[in-house]
Structures are given as structure tokens and as C-alpha cells.
Amino acid sequence: MKQKSHTFSLLFLLPSSVFAEVVVLPTVTIEANLIPEFNQQKENPQNYSPLHGDGGEYLHNLNGVSGSRMGGHGIDPIIRGQAQNRLNILLDGAYVHGACPNRMDPPTAYAAPKSYDKVTVIKGSQTVVYGAGGSGGTVLFERTPPKVTADKPMTGNVSAGYSGNNQAKNVHADIATGDEKAYVRGIVDYQKSENYKDGAGKEVRSASTMKTGYLIAGYTPDKNTEFNLTLSKSKENDVLYAGAGMDAPESEHELVKLRYKGVASLAEFYYSNVDHVMDNYSLRPVAAGAMRMRSPSNSKTYGGRVYHQFDLNETSTWLMGADFQHNNRNADRLAGMPTMGTPSNLQSLLWADVTIQQVGLFSELGFDLSDSDYLKLGLRYDRVSSEAANAQQKVMKVSPNDLFTKYYGKQADKKDENNISGLAYLEHDINNNFSLFGSVSRTVRSADATERYLAANNSNSMMVWVGNPDIKAEKHHQLDIGVQWHFAQQNHQFSTFYNRVSDYILRDRAHGQAGILQADNASIYRNVDARLWGVEWESQFTLSDRWSTQFSLAYVNGENTTDGRALAQMPPLTGQWAIQYQHDNWHLRSTLHFASKQTRVDDNKKTGSGLDAGETAGYGVIDLAGDYRVNKNAVVSLGVRNIFDKTYAYHVNRANADPFNPEATRVNEIGRSVWLNLSATF
């Protein structure tokens, strides 16, 4: 049975400030033909740059993957111009939904990269296995059983790193003990950083502290079977955000997960709880004329997945399974006078006891049509139910239902949706060096808690932000075509995609559009038709036994076809060019990151959404790095990011959740930063 994973190109597309990526960081692959793998081998992460403090920061230098920055922590990934729950992000099989309505804590904020053994990025819709939606892609942060035996009952790695610009410190330890039948694994990770300075020497609010711990107990009766229990807790403190009117003095995440994994089957169940607080006074001075604001919030998620893969014959397989997910969110906003203590006057029910439940059934058939042709067919059904139990509760004489009625003429009645998704994937090998692949897919995504039920009220209508309880699920119809070819000293891959979206869920401003009853510039949600298309190119050349070079490009174009304007938050043409030298125990690398200017924006809140913070200029930034393997167990790594101290920012930005300043804000990237990392394995 043919199963291919297109992985070569990502060996040089790992975060550029980290060096010797193939050996020392979690394995990163892109899957273009995905039937779940059941026997993955562990790659111990040993080296880690203190600059990459969470999963979003780690991912956003991969080709075709961007990230919106609000501060130094909580980078929200964007794949093919799509973000938030247009991406399925699983932390070792669990869905973790953050508790901040403005996504200060996306799922990747709770993923310390070095705590995982493998990261898989699936671009576009290539499988129906990992949950509903995921039209932009799927990211899997995964762990594999440690390699412990009776003769080698303990294994692990420890590291410590420091970055000068932001005084970032990282200490990490991953230790496992056991034998072929059972193991216990403990992981601790500590990260602390101060504000960094951009290329102009301006201080950017980006400080944070994060402590994470995992305890994993596993039973492995044979090499193809594993039972494990995972307990984890992470705590974030004093997280500062330059791109928001509030900071996060504290966030806590707890996760419990059970898993059975066999040679062709899997069953896993998880429970996740996130408590988050943001305010505008404990970590910054209150702006003149503003009130003290505080927003405590909570997100509880439990769910699971089961599936089994049958071998129908020597050339075909059939995978079938089911999953479910139940998420409940509550968020309040409280106000108080600037001279008072903790605010206690309830001002808005941001999430009024919102529950979204999804139950899915899925199936995938894989066929070897011939020695050179492989076909995969997938089908998925999802039943999605949502409600806001406290939408009728009055706050300052206004309930969430009053806001929904004012802007949409609808109230938050219970909503049920029946969604059908599917795909067909075909791969054809022309010869041993050339292969073609293509897919057509339909992906249906239901609105999340913010898009459907957010209720942020304000006396100034431009600072009102209200979800749409009657919003329709968006339907993505996507075509992917690609080719990859390789010779003895080079590898290449080119792909293009076209995505036509019906009922795209657009965050917009109220201008009296169809279905919008007000024209007061409040932030609202409505359905439009849209299309996205893009191209990606990756090449790798081996110049000699010591020298190699790699080049990559990615471009995405998004259009709101209903209104004839650009979709906001679309990254421009971006790319990387890297040159590497490796000899004996030395590995050196220079990387040029570049982006073109972006003039296709939606930055006028009086006529459009105003989500873009304006046009951006192009840039080119060079990183240098190297490592030296002292012996088979120890590595010393040193790097310089942004060596010429360039002042630049990625085009994508976040909308501001400050009730007194809703302007979109773009945050500059870090200036020149020298970093050092020491790591050892045993």
C-alpha cells in the first residue's frame, strides 16, 4: 500500500534562528498524502532558540505559514491566508481552545515546541481525520514513546538558552525511565523574557513568563501498542502586548489525556481547562480619561477520537472513525474608576455561557490503482450544536440578545447544523524522479464562539463588537495541484491552490449591508462569498559534500467577491534563501528572509473592515547561526537574528480588543539579537 509524505523541503524551512534543525529540533513534515501513521520514530529535540517561546513563533517561519503578532507570546498561525479555527491545531491529539475572546492565547500559546517530538503541518484539506473544518490546514504537535529498554532504563535531554535583546531565558528538561513494557516521562520547561527592542531601538511590549510541566505514564506491551496517561499544566504570568489595549497578568492551562494506540487503531480522550485574565491597569498605566477594565474568562473543552484502519487487500485500506468535542466558554468585562482597586462593575457579558458541541463521523478509502497511481477518498459528517445560555441576562440594562437583535434582528436561539465535507486525492508517479499530485475538497466550518455570540457593548458604537447568532457555516471548495521532482543533488516542489468559499464568515464593520440593521461602524460578522488562491515553491540543492542551499517562495491572494475588496490579513509574497556549510562537528548557516510590499489591504473601517493596519513595505532580513557538537551528547549553539538590525514588521496584525481604542496595530519584529544555547542528551 503506497503512502508518501513530502518531507524533504522542510528540512531547511525550520525557524531560521535555530541551527542544525534536522538533528536537534522536533521533526517537521508536510503531508500531501495522509493516512495516519501508527509507528512514528522519535527525534529528540536537543537545541532550542530562546527566541521561539511558543508553537506559533516556532511555526511562522515555515514556507506558507505566517503568524500575527500581538506581543512576544501568543503568535497566531496563518496558513494559506487562513487562521483561527480555519486551522485544526492539536496538541498531542487534544483540542485546546483558548479563553481570550481576542486570542491572546491561541492553542499554540500552550505548546512549548521543545516539549514535542514531532510537528506535522498539513496544508489545505488533505484528510478528514483530524476534526471538522481545517480548510487552511492542520498542525499536529505530537509525542512518541521514549526509547527506553531494560539495558538503557533512562533517557533524556536538558538544555539552557539565553537571548540578549530581550534577555530571554529558557531552561528545559525531558527525562524518561522505564523499559520495553512501561515508562514514565517528565517534561518541564521554563521561559522568561523581557521587552525586546526593534531595529530602531524602540522598546516593544513583549515580556512574558511561562512555566510548563508534563507527566506521562505509558504501558507498551509490544512495539505496536501503547496505552498512556498525560497530565500537564502550564502557567503564564505578566504577558505584555504591544498590539492590544490590555495585557494578561495570568493564564493557566490544565490538560488530562488518555490514549490507546495500536498498529491500525486509536482511541483518545482529553479534558482541557483554560483560565485567563486580561486587564489594562496591573501591568501598564491606565490611559488618560479611561476606566480600569478587567476581563476574566474560562474555556473548558473535552472530547475524543476513535478510528480503525482495515486492510481490504494488498492495495487498498479503509479507515473509519468518529470524534466529538464539547467546548464551554464564559468571559465577562468589568469596569471601575481609575483610582479604585480591582474593577467590580459588570460592563459586558463577552461570552454568555457559550457551548458549542460537535459530533463527527468520518471515513477514508485509499487505493493503489497501479504501481504509479494512488487514490484517496474521504467523507465526513458533523453535527454541530451551539447556544449561549445566558444571552438574556441584562448588564447595564442591555443583554447580549438585545445587541444581537439591534444589529441582526435575531436572538441567540439554539443552533444546530449538519455539515458534509469530503475530498478526493490523486497521486501519479511519472517516473522515479517526477510525481504529480492533486486534490479536490469540500470543507465546512461552523462559526466559533466569538463569531456567533460575542457581546462587547460600549456607549461608543465604533467600540461595540458583537457576534452574529444567525451566521451560516462557511463552505470551502478547494482545488490543489502540485508537482515534485528530484535528482541526485536537488529536490523541488511546486504547488498551487484555488479555494472558492461560500458564506465566508467575515469580521466587518456595520455599514447597513444586507442583513445588518445598523450603520454605526460597530464590529460585526456577516457572510460573504470569497476566493483565495496561491502558489508555493521549494527547492534544495546539494552543492558539495559540505555546502548546500535552499530557496522557497509562498504567495496567497484573498478577495471578498461579494463586495469587490481584498480580504484582510493576507500575507504578501514571502520567501527564504539559505546557505549551509557542514563539516565534521560544525554546522553553519546563513538565511535571508524576505517579503514584498503588501498593497492589497482592507484598512478603512468607515468603508470596510479596517482590520489591516495599512499597507506594508517589503523587507529583507539576514540571520546567522552555527553549532558545534562537542561530543555525541553535547551541542553548543550560537546565533544572531536580524544581523543588520533591520526595522520591519510582518504585514499581518491583530485587531485591538481595547474598548477605548479599536484601531488595528502592527507590531515590529525584534531587532538584532544574539542567542546562545547549550544542550545535552543522555
VENRAUR-V441287 format. One line per field, one symbol per residue. ss: DSSP state (a for helix, b for strand, c for the rest). phi: phi as a letter, one per 20 degrees, with the letter a starting at -180 (. if undefined). burial: + if it has 9 or more other ideal C-beta (glycine too) atoms within 8 Angstrom, else -. Layout:
BEGIN
ss->???
phi->???
burial->???
END
This chain:
BEGIN
ss->cccccccaaaaaccccccccaaaaccbbbbccccccccccccccccccccccccaaaaacccccbbbbccbccccbbbbccbbaaabbbbbccbbcccccccccccaaaaccaaaccbbbbbbcccccccccccccbbbbbbcccccccccccbbbbbbbbbbccccbbbbbbbbbbbcccbbbbbbbbbbbbccbbcccccbbcccbbbbbbbbbbbbbbbccbbbbbbbbbbbbbbbcbcccccbbbbbbbbbbbbbbbcccbbbbbbbbbbbbbbbccccccccccccbbbbbbbbbbbbbbbbbbbbbbccbbbbbbbbbbbbbbbbbbbbbccccccccbbbbbbbbbbbbbbbbbbbbbbbbccccbbbbbbbbbbbbbbbbcccccbbccbbaaaaaaaaaccccccbbbbbbbbbbbbbbbccccbbbbbbbbbbbbcccaaaaacbbccccaaacbbcccccccbbbbbbbbbbbbbbccbbbbbbbbbbbbbbbbbbbbcccccccccccccbbbbbbbbbbbbbbbbbbbbccccbbbbbbbbbbbbbbccccbbcccccccbbbbbbbbbbccbbbbbbbbbbccbcccccccccccccccccbccbbbbbbbbbbbccccbbbbbbbbccccccccccccbccccccccccbcccccccbbbbbbbbbc
phi->.fbdcedgfefddfgfedclffeddgfdcdddcddgedcfefdffddbeffdebffffffdffnddaeddaecnfefcclmcbleededdelndedefdegelfcfgffddfgfecebcdddemdcbdfeofmmfeqccdecdcffedcfecfbbrbcbbcbcfgdlfcccbbcccbqbfdbbcccccbccbbefedffenefdfbfaccccbcccdcccfbfdcbdbcdcbbccdcleecfebecddfbbcccbcbdbdcdfbbbbbbbccccdcccbdcfcbfffgneefcbcebbcdccaabcbbddefafcbccdbabbbbcccccbdcdcbfgeeefgcefdbefdelecccccccbbcdccefafdccccccbbccddcbadfdfefeclmcdgffffffecmcdeffdccdddcabcccccefbfdcbdbbbcbccdcefefffecgbeeafeffdeccfdfdfefedddcdccbbcbbcfdbcbbcbbbccedelgedfbdfcmfgndeccdmffccbecebbcbacbcbccceeafddbbcbbcbbcccceffdmcfffmdfffcabccccccbledbcbccddbbefcdeccddfeccemfeenfcefbbcddcbabcefbfdccdcbbcelfelfebbfffbdfeeffdbeffcddffffgbeccbdbbdb
burial->+--+++-++++++++++++++--+++-+++++++++-+---+-++++++++++++++++++++++++++++++++++++++++--+++++++++++++++++++++++++++++++++++++++++++++++++++++++++-+++-+----+++++++++++-++++++++++++-++--++++++++++-+-+++++----+++++++++++++++++----+++++++++++++++++++++++++++++-++++++++--+++++++++++++++++--+-++--++++++++++++++++++++++----+++++++++++++++++++++-+----+--+++++++++++++++-+++++++----++++++++++++++++-++-+-+---+++++++-++-+-+--+-+-+++++++++++----+++++++++++++++++++++++++--+++++++++-+-+++++++++++++----++++++++++++-+++++++++----+-+--+++++++++++++++++++++-----+++++++++++++++----+++++++-++++++++----++++++++++-++--+++-+--+++++---+-+--++++++++-----++++++++++--+-++++++++++++--+-++++++++++++++++++-
END
